[in-house]
């Protein structure tokens, strides 16, 4: 799939398999290419979808902005994804980037080196998850690394963290539901803590229309 919401406001306002050791992750079923391939194959018969999405953002620090956005998420196999908001405040124009980063595992390798750290324990989750650790191929003055945490059984992306060079961090978590026989994102929550910006955000996805005709013109690229 392609890219989810909730990080760029911060930048724009600025799996288990017991016995598989992380040290051997790149030589096993937990290698980054294998994990990403399984993520993409989760809904093998899902060729397209369209769903309305509502986003609530709330800054917990000055200037205490609280934008509410409504839009439509589009997906077309293999890697076209777009969120078209009905109306976006000028300071929140970067919102689409969040969707892009989270919903598009194919795109991760285009600008980042990806290493599987194998199964790790993550705070807030009862079971171990696969950690995919990403660093930019071209040096970024903002992003130090990005980490994706993937369920080793369902291959759902449960959490994505962006760690910036200033010590700030953005954490996005997402939850899924079954709809029409497919596992789809139902809601997301983001916590943003970077210098001068603290915010939280939530997105909710309405009913999905699946395997319908979607014109390529809705996708910007």
C-alpha positions in Angstrom: 0.0 0.0 0.0 0.9 3.6 0.2 1.2 6.1 2.7 -1.4 7.6 6.9 -2.0 11.2 8.7 -0.7 12.6 11.8 3.2 13.6 11.7 3.6 16.4 9.3 1.6 18.9 11.3 4.5 18.8 13.6 6.9 19.4 10.8 4.5 21.5 8.9 3.6 23.7 11.9 7.6 22.8 11.6 5.5 -10.2 14.6 5.5 -14.8 17.3 8.3 -16.7 15.6 10.0 -18.1 18.8 13.6 -18.9 18.6 14.5 -16.5 15.8 17.2 -14.3 17.1 17.3 -10.6 16.0 21.0 -10.9 15.2 20.0 -13.3 12.4 17.0 -11.3 11.3 18.3 -10.4 7.8 19.0 -14.1 7.1 15.6 -15.3 8.1 11.8 -15.0 7.6 12.1 -11.7 9.5 14.3 -10.0 6.9 13.1 -6.6 5.9 12.3 -7.5 2.3 10.3 -10.6 3.4 8.4 -8.6 6.1 7.5 -5.8 3.7 6.4 -8.4 1.0 4.1 -10.0 3.6 2.7 -6.6 4.7 1.8 -5.9 1.1 0.3 -9.3 0.6 -2.0 -9.1 3.7 -5.1 -8.2 1.6 -4.0 -10.0 -1.6 -7.4 -9.6 -3.3 -7.9 -6.0 -2.3 -7.3 -4.0 -5.5 -8.8 -0.7 -4.6 -10.6 1.1 -1.8 -12.1 4.4 -1.0 -13.0 5.7 2.5 -13.9 8.9 4.2 -11.6 10.0 7.0 -12.0 12.5 9.8 -9.0 14.0 11.6 -8.9 15.8 14.9 -5.6 17.5 15.9 -5.0 19.4 19.1 -1.9 21.3 20.0 -1.1 21.1 23.8 1.3 24.0 23.5 1.1 27.5 22.1 -0.5 28.5 19.7 -3.0 25.8 20.8 -4.4 25.2 17.3 -7.0 22.5 16.8 -7.7 21.8 13.2 -10.4 19.4 12.1 -10.1 17.9 8.7 -12.3 15.7 6.5 -11.3 14.0 3.4 -11.3 10.8 1.3 -8.6 8.1 1.3 -8.0 6.3 -2.0 -5.9 3.2 -2.7 -5.1 1.4 -6.0 -2.9 -1.7 -6.1 0.1 -1.9 -6.2 1.2 1.4 -4.7 -1.1 4.3 -5.3 -2.5 6.0 -2.3 -3.9 9.5 -1.8 -5.8 11.4 0.9 -7.7 14.3 -0.6 -8.9 16.7 2.1 -12.0 18.8 1.5 -10.3 21.9 2.9 -7.0 22.3 4.6 -5.7 25.3 6.6 -2.6 26.8 5.1 -0.5 25.8 8.2 -1.6 22.1 7.8 -0.8 21.6 4.1 1.7 18.8 5.0 -0.9 16.4 6.4 -0.8 14.1 3.4 2.8 13.3 4.1 1.7 11.3 7.2 -0.6 9.1 5.1 2.3 8.7 2.6 4.8 7.5 5.2 2.6 5.1 7.1 0.5 3.5 4.4 3.2 2.9 1.8 5.8 0.2 2.8 6.9 0.1 -0.9 8.1 3.7 -0.7 10.2 3.3 2.5 13.0 1.7 0.6 13.1 4.5 -2.0 14.7 7.0 0.4 15.7 4.9 3.3 18.0 2.0 4.2 15.9 -0.6 6.1 17.2 -3.1 8.5 15.1 -5.7 10.4 16.0 -5.9 14.1 13.9 -9.0 14.5 11.4 -9.5 17.3 11.5 -6.9 20.0 9.4 -6.0 23.0 7.6 -2.6 22.7 6.0 -0.7 25.5 2.2 -0.8 25.4 1.9 -4.1 23.5 1.5 -7.5 25.1 3.5 -9.5 22.4 6.8 -9.0 20.6 6.8 -7.2 17.3 9.1 -7.0 14.3 11.2 -3.8 14.2 12.1 -2.3 10.9 14.8 0.4 11.4 15.1 3.0 8.7 17.7 5.7 8.1 17.7 8.1 5.2 19.9 7.3 2.2 20.5 11.0 1.9 21.4 12.8 5.1 18.4 14.6 6.7 18.9 17.5 9.0 15.6 16.7 10.6 15.0 13.0 10.8 17.5 10.8 12.6 15.7 7.5 12.1 12.2 6.0 11.6 11.0 2.8 13.1 8.1 0.6 12.0 6.7 -2.0 14.4 4.9 -4.9 12.6 2.7 -7.6 14.1 4.5 -10.9 13.3 1.3 -12.8 12.9 -1.0 -10.5 10.9 1.8 -8.3 9.4 -0.2 -5.2 10.3 1.7 -2.1 10.9 0.8 -1.2 14.5 3.2 1.7 15.2 5.6 4.0 13.4 8.0 6.3 15.2 9.9 9.3 13.8 12.9 10.3 15.9 14.4 13.7 15.0 17.9 15.0 15.5 16.8 17.5 18.1 15.6 14.7 20.5 12.0 15.1 19.5 9.7 12.2 18.7 6.5 11.5 16.9 4.6 8.2 17.6 1.7 7.1 15.5 -0.3 4.0 16.4 -3.1 2.5 14.4 -5.9 -0.1 14.9 -7.6 -2.3 12.3 -11.0 -3.9 11.7 -12.3 -6.5 9.4 -14.6 -5.1 6.7 -15.7 -7.0 3.6 -13.2 -9.8 4.4 -10.3 -7.4 4.5 -8.2 -6.0 7.4 -8.3 -2.2 7.1 -7.2 0.7 9.2 -10.1 1.9 11.4 -8.4 4.6 13.5 -5.0 6.2 14.3 -3.6 8.2 17.2 -0.5 10.3 17.1 1.6 11.9 19.9 3.9 14.7 18.8 6.7 15.9 21.1 9.3 18.0 19.3 10.9 21.3 20.2 8.3 24.0 20.6 5.5 21.7 19.4 3.4 19.3 21.5 0.2 17.9 20.0 -2.1 14.9 19.8 -4.2 13.7 17.0 -6.8 11.1 16.1 -8.2 9.9 12.8 -11.3 7.8 12.1 -12.0 5.9 8.9 -15.6 5.5 7.8 -17.0 2.6 5.7 -14.7 1.3 3.0 -15.8 0.9 -0.5 -13.6 -1.9 -1.8 -12.6 -3.1 -5.3 -14.4 -0.3 -7.0 -13.3 1.7 -10.1 -11.0 4.6 -9.1 -9.7 6.9 -11.8 -6.0 7.5 -11.8 -6.6 11.2 -11.8 -7.3 11.2 -8.1 -3.7 10.4 -7.5 -1.2 13.2 -7.6 1.7 10.9 -8.6 
